[in-house]
Amino acid sequence: MKTKFIVPFLAITLLFSNSVSSNTLPNNDPEKDRVIIYVLKNILSRYHYVQKDLNDDFSEHVYNSFIDGLDPSKRYFTQKDLKEFSQYKYQIDNQLKESKIDFYKLVYNRFLEKMEAAKTNYRSLLKQPFNYKKNEVIDIDYDKVPFAKNETELLNHWRKQLKLSVLSNIEDAEAQQDEKFKKDNTFKKKSFNELEVEARNKVLKNMDDLYMRIGELENADWYSTFLNSVVTGFDPHTTYMSPRIKSRFDQEMSGKLEGIGARLQKKGIYTHIVELSSGGPAWKQGELEADDIILKVAQGDEEPLDIVGMRLDDAIKFIKGKKGTEVRLTVKKKIDGSIKVIPIIRDVVELEETFVKSSIVEKDGKKYGIINLPRFYIDFNDLSRRDAAKDMEKEIERLKKENVQGLIVDLRDNGGGSLKTAIEIGGLFINKGPIVQVKYRGEEPQVKSDVDPETQWEGPLVVMVNEFSASASEIFAAAMQDYKRGVIIGGKQTYGKGTVQNVLPINRFYEQYPSDLGALKMTIQKFYRINGGSTQIEGVYSDVSLPTRYSYMDFGERDLEGALPWDKVQQANYKTTNTYSNFADVVYNSKQRVMNDEKFVKINDYAKWLKKNQDERIYSLNYNTFKKENEAKSKEGEQFKDIFKFDSNLTFNSPKYELDLFKKDSVLEEKRLAWHKNLQKDIYVNEALNVLSELQLNNNHIAVKH
């Protein structure tokens, strides 16, 4: 198994560039500055869960956060720059109150200068081979590495990072050659010098592409980074959302958008079609295909607009539009390169991957259902439309008609969503009672209950979670655990996000401003389990803990700077259900199976090995040493190459209602077949099924809650 241990130079930078371009705000003007101050002084101070003064400590947070946001890998600023910036370190709070942004202007303008210098530097450094025999190292733990003392040291820092990228590319190329030679001993290998030239050219192209994308960013993009440095001073989940990002947020929460139903990607100066949404307008129209290039966009009969060279977000604005309107795309076809105008009537596009889906499997003569819930979705603008709770209830009824005798709810990688739907979904598994407690700043907790006495599913229940299950997922899992309604199985603990955010349009507080100012996603509550404990930081501990590749990694709410602390409130008035006669025995049996299963033991060893390698952040830049060290690690990694190879030999099928859908939608059928194949090879699903098959119900097991 070829295992990479280096976080590539380009990958780090791409993550950085994506983060800063993800929020935009219109160009600054004095009035907008007053709006920002209004948000800080009024909305945040009045309504945020945490009461925080704008003082020197707050100023220091903004100072450090903004500089880190612009230069996380310390490849632009020097200690000399920081000395100049530091005049504002404890003055930013005062500047904000006085409608001044001198700190932002100084740092941003210096950043632009350094970006231009960086382009000259990397091009110059990549013109000639590096000295690969020199004994030197690079430390990529950028949180601990100090800023360069001066421009000379900064240039050396760039040299080392570029050299690391080139070394990594050479090593990859050599490994690929070795694999080809094993298959064909007549294959002629290239020399080190030839591979080195190719590697430098590849790194150069990657850097040029990156800086071309960065060059598309505007002052507003970077200013938004500053704004988020300010608002995250209250807590890490409070963020500013530009109108564009607010639109994306609504899309993710509702699982729908209005447009043509195509996923787009920028490649060089062109906008490419990556994928069509199954059942969407472009898919129905039938002429647009993956890999087609969009050259121009026209609104109906209007003059077409050339989008070549336009940044992707701007191009998307012209392609998307209201339901029922026509867009005409001038497209270069992938097949023959011909130019074609394709008219498409926009419509509501549902993002199928957002929604609930289910599968049925037979094990030891019994049928079981698996419901995958990717997100607790809802359309806040139209509550009559589908949401996670309505879809979950419908899916349970469909599975009941097929006589499933147990149910798995898969919340792995579910980052949360709507609190409302989490409460309603919890209510599907009890007759009535508390689901969660929520608390505003300075107030007593409020108990949020399911008031519907009907129980949609009374049978055996297993809830699958992992380290990425967060927020609303934790509300549901915690409620099922506290009621002893289901067995929670998965990673040691979930993410640990025990806070509730509300999205507030800024224009609501500044109505006279003529354009959309975006929104503030602000933490307004903490939520607590019905047993009184918070899921904040701690998350939900699984009844059956399964080793995963992330078991020993440092991440989660507990690793976020400024995360709110764990605490507890009084327990809500509830009674556990008397659902199972053998709950403790089933949990014990599963733990014993996992402890004695060679696969799980090996996965646990793999997780420890990954953690050890994650902590090793220093790499040799002598090629022979670099290669030997990586070969040694790869050899170590060979023992883990097959740890996730597994086959349950079980057959997973779609519920009957989907079979009619497949007749009209072959793409959906292909996606379901791929999902079912993955379920068959999923060792975690297999153990969840083992647990589910052992659970035995008590008679009259659903107790009345108070």
C-alpha positions as CSV (number, residue, x, y, z in Angstrom):
1,M,0.0,0.0,0.0
2,K,1.5,3.3,-1.1
3,T,0.8,5.7,1.8
4,K,1.4,9.4,1.7
5,F,2.4,11.1,4.9
6,I,3.1,14.6,3.7
7,V,0.4,17.3,3.5
8,P,1.3,18.6,0.1
9,F,2.3,22.2,-0.3
10,L,-0.4,22.8,-2.9
11,A,-3.1,21.0,-1.0
12,I,-2.5,23.3,2.0
13,T,-2.7,26.4,-0.1
14,L,-5.8,25.2,-1.9
15,L,-7.6,24.7,1.4
16,F,-6.6,28.2,2.4
17,S,-7.7,29.8,-0.9
18,N,-11.0,28.0,-0.7
19,S,-11.7,29.2,2.8
20,V,-11.1,32.8,2.0
21,S,-13.1,32.8,-1.1
22,S,-16.1,31.2,0.5
23,N,-17.5,34.4,1.9
24,T,-18.0,37.7,0.1
25,L,-19.2,41.1,1.1
26,P,-19.8,44.1,-1.2
27,N,-17.0,46.6,-1.4
28,N,-16.5,48.6,1.8
29,D,-18.0,52.0,2.3
30,P,-18.5,54.0,5.5
31,E,-22.1,53.1,5.8
32,K,-21.3,49.4,5.6
33,D,-18.7,49.8,8.3
34,R,-21.4,51.2,10.5
35,V,-23.5,48.2,9.7
36,I,-20.7,45.9,10.8
37,I,-20.3,47.8,14.1
38,Y,-24.0,47.6,14.6
39,V,-23.9,43.9,14.2
40,L,-21.0,43.6,16.7
41,K,-22.4,46.0,19.3
42,N,-26.0,45.1,19.1
43,I,-26.9,41.8,17.5
44,L,-24.0,39.8,19.0
45,S,-23.9,41.5,22.4
46,R,-27.7,41.3,22.8
47,Y,-28.5,37.9,21.4
48,H,-25.4,35.7,21.4
49,Y,-25.3,32.9,24.0
50,V,-22.0,34.3,25.3
51,Q,-21.9,37.8,26.8
52,K,-18.5,39.1,25.7
53,D,-17.0,42.5,26.0
54,L,-15.1,44.1,23.1
55,N,-11.9,44.5,25.0
56,D,-8.1,43.9,24.6
57,D,-8.6,40.1,24.8
58,F,-11.1,40.3,22.0
59,S,-8.8,42.5,20.0
60,E,-6.0,40.1,20.3
61,H,-8.2,37.2,19.1
62,V,-9.2,39.2,16.0
63,Y,-5.5,40.1,15.4
64,N,-4.3,36.6,15.6
65,S,-7.2,35.1,13.7
66,F,-7.0,37.5,10.8
67,I,-3.3,37.1,10.3
68,D,-3.6,33.3,10.5
69,G,-6.6,33.4,8.1
70,L,-4.5,35.2,5.5
71,D,-1.2,33.4,6.1
72,P,-1.8,30.0,7.8
73,S,1.4,28.4,6.5
74,K,3.6,31.5,7.3
75,R,4.8,32.0,3.8
76,Y,3.9,35.7,3.4
77,F,4.5,37.8,6.5
78,T,7.8,38.2,8.4
79,Q,8.5,39.2,12.0
80,K,9.2,42.7,10.7
81,D,5.6,42.8,9.3
82,L,4.2,41.6,12.5
83,K,6.1,44.2,14.5
84,E,4.3,46.9,12.4
85,F,0.9,45.1,12.6
86,S,1.3,44.8,16.4
87,Q,0.5,48.5,16.9
88,Y,-3.1,47.5,16.5
89,K,-3.0,44.3,18.5
90,Y,-5.0,45.8,21.4
91,Q,-6.7,48.6,19.5
92,I,-9.0,46.7,17.1
93,D,-11.9,46.7,19.5
94,N,-11.6,50.5,19.8
95,Q,-11.3,50.9,16.0
96,L,-14.5,48.9,15.5
97,K,-16.4,51.1,17.9
98,E,-15.1,54.1,16.0
99,S,-16.0,52.8,12.5
100,K,-12.3,52.4,11.7
101,I,-10.6,49.5,10.0
102,D,-7.0,50.7,9.9
103,F,-5.7,47.3,11.0
104,Y,-7.5,45.5,8.2
105,K,-6.2,48.0,5.6
106,L,-2.6,47.7,6.7
107,V,-2.5,43.9,6.8
108,Y,-4.5,43.5,3.6
109,N,-2.4,45.9,1.6
110,R,0.8,44.3,2.9
111,F,-0.7,40.9,2.0
112,L,-1.3,42.0,-1.6
113,E,2.3,43.1,-1.9
114,K,3.6,39.8,-0.5
115,M,1.3,37.8,-2.9
116,E,2.9,39.6,-5.8
117,A,6.4,38.9,-4.5
118,A,5.5,35.2,-3.9
119,K,4.6,34.8,-7.6
120,T,8.0,36.1,-8.6
121,N,9.7,34.0,-6.0
122,Y,8.2,30.6,-6.8
123,R,8.7,31.0,-10.5
124,S,12.3,31.9,-10.0
125,L,12.9,29.1,-7.5
126,L,11.4,26.5,-9.8
127,K,13.6,27.4,-12.8
128,Q,16.6,25.4,-11.6
129,P,16.9,22.0,-9.8
130,F,17.2,22.1,-6.1
131,N,20.2,20.6,-4.3
132,Y,18.7,17.1,-3.4
133,K,21.9,16.0,-1.7
134,K,21.9,18.7,0.9
135,N,21.1,17.5,4.5
136,E,18.3,19.8,5.6
137,V,14.8,19.3,7.0
138,I,11.4,21.1,6.9
139,D,8.9,21.4,9.8
140,I,5.3,21.6,8.5
141,D,3.7,22.1,11.9
142,Y,2.9,25.7,11.1
143,D,1.2,26.3,14.4
144,K,4.6,26.0,16.1
145,V,6.9,27.2,13.3
146,P,7.7,31.0,13.9
147,F,7.3,33.6,11.2
148,A,10.5,34.2,9.1
149,K,12.7,36.9,10.6
150,N,13.2,38.7,7.3
151,E,12.7,38.4,3.5
152,T,15.8,36.3,3.1
153,E,14.6,33.7,5.6
154,L,11.1,33.9,4.0
155,L,12.6,33.1,0.6
156,N,14.3,30.1,2.1
157,H,11.0,29.0,3.6
158,W,9.5,29.1,0.1
159,R,12.4,27.1,-1.3
160,K,12.0,24.4,1.3
161,Q,8.2,24.1,0.7
162,L,8.6,24.0,-3.1
163,K,11.4,21.5,-2.7
164,L,9.2,19.3,-0.6
165,S,6.5,19.4,-3.3
166,V,9.0,18.5,-6.0
167,L,10.4,15.6,-3.9
168,S,7.0,14.2,-3.3
169,N,6.2,14.4,-7.1
170,I,9.4,12.7,-8.0
171,E,8.8,9.9,-5.5
172,D,5.3,9.3,-6.9
173,A,6.6,9.2,-10.4
174,E,9.3,6.7,-9.5
175,A,6.7,4.5,-7.8
176,Q,4.5,4.6,-10.8
177,Q,7.4,3.6,-13.0
178,D,8.3,0.7,-10.7
179,E,4.7,-0.6,-10.9
180,K,4.8,-0.4,-14.7
181,F,8.1,-2.2,-14.9
182,K,6.8,-5.0,-12.7
183,K,4.0,-5.6,-15.3
184,D,6.3,-5.1,-18.3
185,N,10.0,-5.5,-17.9
186,T,10.5,-3.9,-21.3
187,F,9.2,-0.6,-20.0
188,K,11.9,2.0,-20.2
189,K,12.2,4.1,-17.0
190,K,13.1,7.7,-17.1
191,S,16.2,9.0,-15.4
192,F,16.0,10.9,-12.1
193,N,16.9,14.1,-14.0
194,E,14.0,13.7,-16.4
195,L,11.6,13.0,-13.6
196,E,12.9,16.0,-11.7
197,V,12.3,18.3,-14.6
198,E,8.8,17.0,-15.0
199,A,8.1,17.3,-11.3
200,R,9.2,21.0,-11.2
201,N,7.1,21.8,-14.2
202,K,4.1,20.1,-12.6
203,V,4.6,22.1,-9.3
204,L,5.0,25.3,-11.4
205,K,1.7,24.6,-13.3
206,N,-0.1,23.9,-10.0
207,M,1.2,27.1,-8.5
208,D,0.2,29.1,-11.6
209,D,-3.3,27.6,-11.5
210,L,-3.6,28.4,-7.9
211,Y,-2.5,32.0,-8.1
212,M,-4.8,32.5,-11.1
213,R,-7.7,31.5,-8.9
214,I,-6.5,33.6,-6.0
215,G,-6.1,36.5,-8.5
216,E,-9.9,36.3,-9.1
217,L,-10.6,37.2,-5.5
218,E,-11.6,40.7,-4.7
219,N,-11.1,43.0,-1.7
220,A,-14.5,41.9,-0.5
221,D,-13.4,38.3,-0.3
222,W,-10.5,39.2,2.0
223,Y,-12.6,41.6,4.0
224,S,-15.0,38.8,4.7
225,T,-12.1,36.9,6.3
226,F,-11.6,39.9,8.6
227,L,-15.3,39.9,9.4
228,N,-15.2,36.3,10.4
229,S,-12.2,36.9,12.5
230,V,-14.3,39.3,14.4
231,V,-17.5,37.3,14.8
232,T,-15.7,34.0,15.7
233,G,-14.4,35.9,18.7
234,F,-17.7,35.0,20.3
235,D,-17.5,31.3,19.4
236,P,-16.3,29.1,16.5
237,H,-19.8,28.5,15.1
238,T,-20.7,32.1,14.8
239,T,-20.0,33.2,11.2
240,Y,-20.8,35.9,8.7
241,M,-22.5,34.6,5.6
242,S,-22.5,36.7,2.4
243,P,-25.6,36.7,0.2
244,R,-23.9,34.0,-1.9
245,I,-23.0,31.8,1.0
246,K,-26.4,32.3,2.6
247,S,-27.9,31.0,-0.7
248,R,-25.6,28.0,-0.5
249,F,-26.6,27.4,3.2
250,D,-30.3,27.5,2.3
251,Q,-29.6,25.1,-0.5
252,E,-27.8,22.6,1.8
253,M,-30.5,22.9,4.4
254,S,-33.4,22.4,2.1
255,G,-31.8,20.0,-0.4
256,K,-33.1,22.0,-3.3
257,L,-32.2,24.9,-5.6
258,E,-33.6,26.7,-8.6
259,G,-31.5,26.3,-11.7
260,I,-30.6,23.8,-14.4
261,G,-29.4,20.9,-12.2
262,A,-25.7,20.6,-13.1
263,R,-22.6,20.5,-11.1
264,L,-19.9,22.9,-12.5
265,Q,-16.2,23.1,-12.2
266,K,-13.6,25.7,-13.3
267,K,-10.7,24.2,-15.3
268,G,-8.3,26.9,-16.3
269,I,-10.4,29.6,-17.9
270,Y,-13.3,27.4,-18.8
271,T,-16.5,26.3,-16.9
272,H,-17.0,22.6,-17.3
273,I,-20.1,20.4,-16.7
274,V,-19.1,17.8,-14.2
275,E,-22.4,16.0,-13.5
276,L,-26.1,16.4,-14.2
277,S,-28.6,16.1,-11.4
278,S,-30.7,13.1,-12.0
279,G,-34.3,14.2,-12.9
280,G,-33.2,17.9,-13.2
281,P,-34.0,20.3,-16.0
282,A,-30.7,19.7,-17.9
283,W,-31.0,16.0,-17.5
284,K,-34.6,16.1,-18.8
285,Q,-33.7,18.3,-21.7
286,G,-31.1,15.7,-22.8
287,E,-28.6,17.7,-24.8
288,L,-26.1,18.8,-22.1
289,E,-23.5,16.2,-21.1
290,A,-20.7,15.9,-18.6
291,D,-17.4,17.4,-19.8
292,D,-19.2,19.9,-22.1
293,I,-17.7,23.4,-21.8
294,I,-20.0,26.4,-21.3
295,L,-18.8,29.4,-23.3
296,K,-21.7,31.9,-23.1
297,V,-24.9,32.3,-21.1
298,A,-28.1,34.1,-22.3
299,Q,-31.2,34.9,-20.4
300,G,-33.9,33.8,-22.8
301,D,-33.7,35.9,-26.0
302,E,-31.2,38.4,-24.5
303,E,-27.7,38.9,-25.8
304,P,-25.4,36.0,-24.6
305,L,-22.7,36.9,-22.0
306,D,-19.2,35.5,-22.5
307,I,-18.2,33.6,-19.3
308,V,-14.8,32.4,-20.4
309,G,-12.3,33.5,-17.8
310,M,-15.1,34.5,-15.4
311,R,-14.7,33.1,-11.9
312,L,-17.0,30.1,-11.2
313,D,-19.2,31.8,-8.6
314,D,-20.0,34.6,-10.9
315,A,-20.8,32.3,-13.8
316,I,-23.1,30.2,-11.6
317,K,-25.1,33.4,-10.8
318,F,-25.9,33.8,-14.5
319,I,-26.7,30.1,-15.0
320,K,-29.0,29.7,-12.0
321,G,-32.4,31.5,-12.0
322,K,-36.0,31.3,-11.1
323,K,-38.2,28.4,-11.9
324,G,-39.9,28.7,-15.3
325,T,-37.3,31.1,-16.8
326,E,-35.2,30.1,-19.8
327,V,-31.4,30.1,-20.0
328,R,-29.6,29.5,-23.2
329,L,-26.1,28.0,-22.9
330,T,-23.6,28.2,-25.7
331,V,-21.7,25.0,-25.3
332,K,-18.6,23.4,-26.8
333,K,-19.5,19.7,-27.0
334,K,-17.1,17.1,-25.5
335,I,-17.7,14.6,-28.3
336,D,-16.7,16.5,-31.5
337,G,-15.8,20.0,-30.3
338,S,-18.8,21.5,-32.0
339,I,-20.5,24.7,-30.7
340,K,-24.2,24.4,-29.8
341,V,-26.8,26.6,-28.2
342,I,-28.8,24.6,-25.6
343,P,-32.0,26.1,-24.2
344,I,-33.1,24.9,-20.8
345,I,-36.1,25.9,-18.7
346,R,-35.0,26.3,-15.1
347,D,-36.9,24.4,-12.4
348,V,-36.6,23.4,-8.8
349,V,-33.8,20.8,-8.5
350,E,-33.8,18.4,-5.6
351,L,-30.4,17.3,-4.5
352,E,-31.0,13.6,-4.1
353,E,-27.9,13.0,-2.0
354,T,-29.3,15.2,0.7
355,F,-32.4,13.1,1.3
356,V,-33.3,10.0,3.3
357,K,-32.8,6.7,1.6
358,S,-33.3,3.2,2.7
359,S,-32.3,-0.4,2.0
360,I,-33.5,-3.8,3.0
361,V,-31.4,-6.8,3.9
362,E,-32.2,-10.3,4.9
363,K,-30.1,-11.9,7.7
364,D,-30.7,-15.4,9.2
365,G,-34.2,-15.4,7.7
366,K,-35.3,-12.0,9.0
367,K,-35.6,-8.8,7.1
368,Y,-34.1,-5.6,8.4
369,G,-34.2,-2.0,7.2
370,I,-31.4,0.5,7.0
371,I,-32.2,4.2,6.7
372,N,-29.4,6.6,5.8
373,L,-30.0,10.2,6.9
374,P,-27.2,12.5,5.5
375,R,-28.6,15.7,7.1
376,F,-31.5,17.0,9.2
377,Y,-32.8,19.1,6.3
378,I,-35.7,21.5,6.1
379,D,-36.8,24.4,3.9
380,F,-37.2,27.3,6.3
381,N,-38.8,29.4,3.5
382,D,-41.5,26.8,2.9
383,L,-42.3,24.5,5.8
384,S,-44.9,22.7,3.7
385,R,-42.2,21.2,1.6
386,R,-40.4,17.9,2.3
387,D,-38.1,17.8,5.3
388,A,-36.1,15.1,7.1
389,A,-38.8,14.3,9.6
390,K,-41.6,13.9,7.0
391,D,-39.3,11.8,4.8
392,M,-38.2,9.6,7.7
393,E,-41.7,8.9,8.8
394,K,-42.7,8.0,5.2
395,E,-39.6,5.8,4.8
396,I,-40.4,3.9,8.1
397,E,-44.0,3.3,6.9
398,R,-42.7,1.9,3.6
399,L,-40.3,-0.4,5.4
400,K,-43.0,-1.6,7.8
401,K,-45.1,-2.6,4.7
402,E,-42.2,-4.8,3.7
403,N,-42.2,-6.5,7.1
404,V,-38.8,-5.5,8.3
405,Q,-38.2,-6.7,11.9
406,G,-35.5,-4.3,12.9
407,L,-34.2,-0.8,11.9
408,I,-30.8,0.8,11.6
409,V,-30.6,4.6,11.4
410,D,-27.3,5.6,9.9
411,L,-26.1,9.0,11.1
412,R,-22.5,8.6,10.2
413,D,-21.0,11.8,8.7
414,N,-24.3,13.6,9.4
415,G,-23.2,17.1,10.6
416,G,-26.6,18.1,11.8
417,G,-29.2,20.6,10.5
418,S,-32.6,21.6,11.8
419,L,-33.3,21.2,15.6
420,K,-37.0,21.0,14.7
421,T,-36.6,17.9,12.6
422,A,-34.3,16.3,15.1
423,I,-37.0,16.6,17.8
424,E,-39.7,15.3,15.4
425,I,-37.6,12.4,14.3
426,G,-36.9,11.5,17.9
427,G,-40.7,11.4,18.4
428,L,-41.1,8.8,15.7
429,F,-39.5,6.2,18.1
430,I,-41.3,7.1,21.4
431,N,-45.0,7.8,22.0
432,K,-44.4,11.2,23.6
433,G,-41.9,12.9,25.9
434,P,-38.9,15.2,26.2
435,I,-36.3,14.9,23.4
436,V,-33.8,17.7,24.2
437,Q,-33.4,20.7,26.5
438,V,-32.3,24.1,25.2
439,K,-31.0,27.1,27.1
440,Y,-30.7,30.8,26.2
441,R,-28.1,33.0,27.9
442,G,-29.0,33.6,31.5
443,E,-32.3,31.7,31.3
444,E,-33.5,28.4,32.7
445,P,-33.5,25.5,30.2
446,Q,-36.6,24.7,28.2
447,V,-37.7,21.2,27.6
448,K,-38.5,20.4,23.9
449,S,-40.8,17.4,23.7
450,D,-42.5,15.2,21.2
451,V,-46.2,15.7,21.8
452,D,-47.5,13.1,19.3
453,P,-48.6,10.0,21.2
454,E,-48.2,7.9,18.0
455,T,-45.1,5.8,17.7
456,Q,-44.1,5.1,14.0
457,W,-41.5,2.5,14.9
458,E,-41.8,0.3,18.0
459,G,-39.3,-2.4,16.9
460,P,-35.6,-3.0,17.6
461,L,-33.5,0.1,16.8
462,V,-29.7,0.6,16.3
463,V,-28.3,4.1,15.7
464,M,-25.0,4.3,13.8
465,V,-22.7,7.3,14.5
466,N,-19.1,8.3,14.0
467,E,-16.7,11.1,14.9
468,F,-18.4,13.3,12.3
469,S,-21.9,12.9,13.6
470,A,-22.7,16.3,15.1
471,S,-25.3,18.7,16.5
472,A,-28.8,17.4,15.5
473,S,-27.4,13.9,15.1
474,E,-26.2,14.1,18.7
475,I,-29.6,15.3,19.9
476,F,-31.3,12.3,18.3
477,A,-28.6,9.7,19.4
478,A,-28.6,11.1,22.9
479,A,-32.3,10.9,23.2
480,M,-32.4,7.3,22.0
481,Q,-29.6,6.5,24.4
482,D,-31.2,8.2,27.4
483,Y,-34.5,6.4,26.8
484,K,-32.7,3.1,26.2
485,R,-34.7,3.1,23.0
486,G,-31.9,2.0,20.8
487,V,-28.3,0.8,20.8
488,I,-25.8,3.5,19.8
489,I,-22.9,2.0,17.9
490,G,-19.9,3.6,16.1
491,G,-16.8,5.6,17.0
492,K,-15.9,6.2,20.6
493,Q,-17.7,9.5,20.7
494,T,-19.5,11.9,18.4
495,Y,-18.2,15.3,17.4
496,G,-19.4,17.2,20.5
497,K,-21.3,20.2,19.0
498,G,-23.8,21.1,21.7
499,T,-24.8,24.6,20.5
500,V,-27.7,25.9,18.4
501,Q,-27.3,28.6,15.8
502,N,-29.9,31.0,14.3
503,V,-29.5,32.7,11.0
504,L,-30.3,36.4,11.1
505,P,-30.5,38.5,7.9
506,I,-28.5,41.7,8.6
507,N,-30.9,43.8,6.6
508,R,-33.6,43.0,9.2
509,F,-31.6,45.2,11.6
510,Y,-30.6,47.8,8.9
511,E,-33.6,48.0,6.6
512,Q,-32.6,51.2,4.9
513,Y,-29.6,49.7,3.2
514,P,-30.5,49.1,-0.4
515,S,-28.7,45.8,-1.1
516,D,-28.5,42.4,0.5
517,L,-26.0,42.5,3.4
518,G,-26.0,38.8,4.0
519,A,-26.6,37.1,7.3
520,L,-25.1,36.3,10.6
521,K,-25.2,32.7,11.7
522,M,-25.0,33.1,15.5
523,T,-25.0,30.8,18.5
524,I,-28.1,31.6,20.5
525,Q,-28.5,28.4,22.7
526,K,-26.8,25.4,24.1
527,F,-28.7,22.2,24.1
528,Y,-28.6,19.5,26.7
529,R,-29.6,15.9,26.9
530,I,-32.8,15.0,28.8
531,N,-30.5,13.4,31.4
532,G,-29.1,17.0,32.0
533,G,-25.7,16.6,30.5
534,S,-24.4,18.6,27.6
535,T,-23.2,17.1,24.4
536,Q,-20.9,20.1,24.0
537,I,-17.2,18.9,23.9
538,E,-18.1,15.4,25.1
539,G,-20.5,14.4,22.3
540,V,-22.4,11.1,22.7
541,Y,-20.4,8.1,23.8
542,S,-21.4,4.9,21.9
543,D,-22.8,2.0,23.8
544,V,-20.6,-0.1,21.5
545,S,-17.4,1.6,20.5
546,L,-16.0,0.5,17.2
547,P,-12.4,1.4,16.3
548,T,-12.1,3.7,13.2
549,R,-9.2,5.3,11.5
550,Y,-10.0,8.5,13.5
551,S,-10.0,6.9,16.9
552,Y,-6.8,8.6,18.1
553,M,-6.9,11.7,15.9
554,D,-7.2,15.2,17.4
555,F,-10.3,16.8,16.1
556,G,-13.9,17.6,17.1
557,E,-15.4,20.4,19.1
558,R,-12.9,19.9,21.9
559,D,-10.1,20.9,19.5
560,L,-11.7,24.2,18.4
561,E,-10.3,27.4,19.8
562,G,-13.0,29.3,21.7
563,A,-15.4,26.3,21.9
564,L,-17.9,26.7,24.7
565,P,-17.3,24.5,27.8
566,W,-19.2,21.4,28.9
567,D,-21.8,21.8,31.7
568,K,-25.0,20.4,32.8
569,V,-28.5,21.3,33.8
570,Q,-31.3,19.6,35.8
571,Q,-32.5,16.3,34.4
572,A,-35.8,16.5,32.5
573,N,-38.9,14.5,33.7
574,Y,-38.8,11.3,31.7
575,K,-38.8,7.6,32.1
576,T,-36.7,5.1,30.2
577,T,-38.6,2.8,27.9
578,N,-38.8,-0.9,28.7
579,T,-38.1,-1.8,25.1
580,Y,-35.7,-4.7,25.4
581,S,-35.3,-7.7,27.7
582,N,-31.6,-8.2,26.8
583,F,-30.1,-4.7,26.2
584,A,-27.1,-5.2,28.4
585,D,-26.4,-8.7,27.1
586,V,-26.5,-7.5,23.5
587,V,-24.1,-4.6,24.2
588,Y,-21.7,-7.0,26.1
589,N,-21.8,-9.6,23.3
590,S,-21.0,-6.9,20.7
591,K,-18.1,-5.6,22.7
592,Q,-16.7,-9.1,23.0
593,R,-17.1,-9.7,19.3
594,V,-15.3,-6.5,18.5
595,M,-12.5,-7.1,21.0
596,N,-11.9,-10.6,19.5
597,D,-12.4,-9.7,15.8
598,E,-9.0,-9.6,14.0
599,K,-10.3,-7.0,11.6
600,F,-11.3,-4.6,14.3
601,V,-8.1,-5.2,16.2
602,K,-6.1,-4.4,13.1
603,I,-8.2,-1.2,12.5
604,N,-7.4,-0.1,16.0
605,D,-3.7,-0.7,15.4
606,Y,-4.0,1.2,12.1
607,A,-5.6,4.2,14.0
608,K,-2.7,4.3,16.4
609,W,-0.2,4.1,13.5
610,L,-2.0,7.0,11.7
611,K,-1.9,9.1,14.9
612,K,1.9,8.4,15.2
613,N,2.5,9.5,11.7
614,Q,0.2,12.6,12.1
615,D,2.4,13.7,14.9
616,E,5.6,13.4,12.8
617,R,5.8,16.8,11.0
618,I,9.5,17.1,10.2
619,Y,10.7,15.7,6.8
620,S,14.2,15.4,5.4
621,L,14.8,17.3,2.2
622,N,17.8,15.1,1.2
623,Y,16.2,13.0,-1.5
624,N,17.9,9.7,-0.5
625,T,16.9,10.2,3.2
626,F,13.4,11.4,2.2
627,K,12.9,8.3,0.0
628,K,14.2,5.9,2.6
629,E,12.0,7.4,5.4
630,N,8.9,7.2,3.2
631,E,9.7,3.7,2.0
632,A,10.1,2.6,5.6
633,K,6.7,4.1,6.4
634,S,5.1,2.6,3.4
635,K,6.6,-0.8,4.3
636,E,5.0,-0.4,7.8
637,G,1.8,0.6,6.1
638,E,1.7,-2.6,4.1
639,Q,0.4,-4.5,7.1
640,F,-2.8,-2.4,6.9
641,K,-3.4,-2.5,3.2
642,D,-6.4,-5.0,3.4
643,I,-7.9,-4.0,6.8
644,F,-11.0,-2.5,5.3
645,K,-11.5,-5.3,2.8
646,F,-14.6,-7.1,4.0
647,D,-17.6,-8.9,2.5
648,S,-20.7,-9.7,4.6
649,N,-22.1,-11.8,1.8
650,L,-25.4,-10.2,2.5
651,T,-27.6,-8.8,-0.3
652,F,-29.0,-5.3,0.1
653,N,-31.9,-4.2,-2.0
654,S,-34.0,-1.1,-2.6
655,P,-37.5,-1.0,-1.1
656,K,-40.2,-1.9,-3.7
657,Y,-41.4,1.7,-4.3
658,E,-38.0,2.6,-5.8
659,L,-38.2,-0.1,-8.4
660,D,-40.8,2.0,-10.4
661,L,-38.5,5.0,-10.1
662,F,-35.6,3.1,-11.6
663,K,-37.7,2.5,-14.8
664,K,-37.6,6.3,-15.4
665,D,-34.2,7.1,-13.8
666,S,-31.3,4.8,-14.6
667,V,-28.9,7.2,-12.8
668,L,-30.7,6.8,-9.5
669,E,-30.6,3.0,-10.0
670,E,-26.8,3.1,-10.5
671,K,-26.4,5.2,-7.4
672,R,-28.5,2.8,-5.3
673,L,-26.6,-0.2,-6.6
674,A,-23.3,1.4,-5.7
675,W,-24.6,2.2,-2.2
676,H,-25.9,-1.4,-1.7
677,K,-22.5,-2.7,-2.8
678,N,-20.8,-0.5,-0.2
679,L,-23.2,-1.6,2.5
680,Q,-22.3,-5.2,1.7
681,K,-18.6,-4.5,2.2
682,D,-19.1,-2.3,5.3
683,I,-17.8,-4.0,8.4
684,Y,-19.5,-1.4,10.7
685,V,-22.9,-2.1,9.1
686,N,-22.3,-5.8,9.6
687,E,-21.8,-5.4,13.3
688,A,-24.8,-3.1,13.6
689,L,-26.8,-5.9,12.0
690,N,-25.4,-8.4,14.5
691,V,-26.6,-6.2,17.3
692,L,-30.0,-5.6,15.7
693,S,-30.6,-9.3,15.2
694,E,-29.9,-10.1,18.9
695,L,-32.2,-7.4,20.4
696,Q,-35.3,-9.0,21.9
697,L,-38.4,-6.9,22.7
698,N,-40.3,-6.9,26.0
699,N,-44.1,-7.0,25.8
700,N,-45.8,-3.6,26.3
701,H,-42.4,-2.0,26.0
702,I,-43.3,1.6,25.0
703,A,-43.7,3.4,28.4
704,V,-45.7,6.6,28.7
705,K,-43.5,9.6,29.2
706,H,-44.3,12.6,31.4
